[in-house]
Structure formats: C-alpha cells, structure tokens
Amino acid sequence: MGRGRRNTFDDLAALPWPVALAIGLLGYAAIRHGVPAYFARLDGPFAQGLATQTDAFAPIAWLWLAACSLASLAALVRARRRRRLLDSCTQLDSVAALGWRDFERLVGEAFRRQGYSIEETGLGGADGGIDLILRKGGQRTLVQCKQWRRRQVPVGVVREMFGLLAHHGAHAVRIAALGGFTRDAARFAQGKPIELIDGPTLWRMIRDVQSGDGAADGMPRTQTPPASMQTGPASDATPACPRCGATMVTRTNRRTGQSFWGCAAYPACRGTR
C-alpha cells in the first residue's frame, strides 16, 4: 500500500519550518523585485513592458509566500507531533499500540535526535519498503520499519533491503522490527552493513534519546563495542575506515564469534579494525 506521490508542498513541509519560511521570503523577493529587474536589463519592447509592470508580479509573489508559510506551519506542527509522539512513550507496549505511520514517525524522530537528517521517502507503506533515508557525515542509510508484533522478519526481507543498498547508492541498511528477526535473517546480516533493531533494542534507543543520551555517532548506547575494542575515553567514538575513510560498524566473525570493526561500505570496501 503506497503513500501517493509527493508534490512541492509536501517537499516544503518536509523541511525544517524556518527553512520553508526562508524559501518563501526569498521567493517573494525574487518574483516581486528580481523578475522585473531582470527584464529591465533586456532589450525589446516586450521585456521593457514587463519591467514596468511590477505590480503584475505581486499576486504571484504573495501566493508563493502564502504557500511556503502554510508549508512552514505544517512542518512546525509535524515536528511538534513527532516530539510528543516520542516523549509520550512510556514502555514498549505503547510503541506496539501505534499505527504503522506513527511507528515510522517515531523511529525517524529517534534517529533525528541522534543527529541524522531524515527523509520520509514515501516508497514504503503498511507492508514495508524504504521508509526512511538517514543522512549524516556524508553517509546514507536506508531504513525499513516493521511494526509486526507477532511475526519475525524473515531472511527474504533482509535480503531484499540489502539488494537495494547498491541500487540507491547507500552505505548501510537498518531494519526496525518489534517482533524481531528469524535466525536466517540474523545470519544473513552478519558481516554486512545491515543493522537489525528488534523491539527491546528499539525501546532502549528511544529511552536513550528521551533522556538526551543518544549516541553522537548514531549508534544506540546499548550497542557498545565489546570490551576488547574499548581502548579508553574515546571508545564511544566510531572509527573511520583505514581504507576509504567511511564510518565503520560493529560486526561478528562467523567462525570465531569475535567482534570487530568493519567498513559500512562493504562489500565495496573491505577495510577492518
């Protein structure tokens, strides 16, 4: 079930409200004064006639400013709603009681408070898909949200999201699912730039950002590196890949069970620490 096509108003409302308002003011100035000034520099009677009809552009300029102001107001209302949505959660059951759209907004707000910029793609729906795109530090992460309460996410869903990684030029995939994941799904994700976030992990992430303790590197505090990887005060920082400089993620060796840092751009880059 899709969400329909986005239009210019939706794109403006998806921006931070001050940005949408600033676009409205700049557009008003450009239409009201910039366009007549442009025609004034051109030769010909038609251009000169338009240059003198400055009042003719006023209605268009006001319409643009009004549309951007409404989009800014919508963005402000949505931002407050997302904040209330996250702050009102008191336990995992309250998250499970949300509708699938609010569940996506909740997950997006949790990542937003970790410093990510969030794009609600409109490519997903009640049955999943790419619901969010996270951007931070030049890295793009695809996110799918599954509010399945009594079903575990199968390996096919994880494999499908991994296939979209290269297609969309992203660096990593995250799947948030209340019901958890099958063993095959968890096994497939090992050694790949895929983070599986089950219900308890998601709840701990929500609690962290509610208290203002969300990790600066975007990783929930509950997913700390193992003791062998903690070297001192800087252990909370995610290292950069020694080969390409991209952000690294925690992975587990399938044979030995030992944790290590692997490049989020794997398999394009196989840098490890």
Sequence and secondary structure as in RCSB ss.txt:
>XXXX:A:sequence
MGRGRRNTFDDLAALPWPVALAIGLLGYAAIRHGVPAYFARLDGPFAQGLATQTDAFAPIAWLWLAACSLASLAA
LVRARRRRRLLDSCTQLDSVAALGWRDFERLVGEAFRRQGYSIEETGLGGADGGIDLILRKGGQRTLVQCKQWRR
RQVPVGVVREMFGLLAHHGAHAVRIAALGGFTRDAARFAQGKPIELIDGPTLWRMIRDVQSGDGAADGMPRTQTP
PASMQTGPASDATPACPRCGATMVTRTNRRTGQSFWGCAAYPACRGTR
>XXXX:A:secstr
       HHHHHHTS HHHHHHHHHHHHHIIIIIHHHHHHTS SHHHHHHHH GGGGHHHHHHHHHHHHHHHHHH
HHHHHHHHHHHHT  SHHHHHTS HHHHHHHHHHHHHTTT EEEE S   TT S  EEEEETTEEEEEEEE  SS
  B HHHHHHHHHHHHHTT SEEEEEETT B HHHHHHHTTTTEEEE HHHHHHHHHHHHTT   TTSS TTS  
 GGG  SGGGGS  B TTT  BEEEEE TTT  EEEEETTTTT   B 
